[in-house]
Amino acid sequence: MRHESTENPAKVVFAEREVPIFRVGDVVRVAERTPVGHYRVPTYLRGKTGVVEAVIEPPGIDNEDESFGRNAGIKLHYYRVSFPMTRLWENYKDSPGDALHIEVFETWLQREKP
């Protein structure tokens, strides 16, 4: 549901609540794209798959779009995603159970088909 704030002279429309599109346990892939400017996903994660460990609440503003003035206050979720180190680095020699746990914004994640 959307509403217009009475304290908002510019009449910007805000989302009351955004529902997360991923759940704990979902397998996701980080998008492979090269945006212009600064972005908040390490390049070595692009195209890699991981598992959602947590949905970060409350939802947050897309800092990438916000920095270019394109966001208008829309909030989406960050997700804590676990990536096995052996999938990130092909020559990884330590414990096969080692993993990177990192928060990734919703716009960078795609549902991986089972």
Secondary structure, 3 states (H helix, E strand, C coil): CEEECCCCCCCCEEECCCCCCCCCCCEEEECCCCCCCCCCCCHHHCCCEEEEEEEEEEEEECHHHHHCCCCCCCEEEEEEEEEEHHHHCCCCCCCCCCEEEEEEEHHHEEECCC
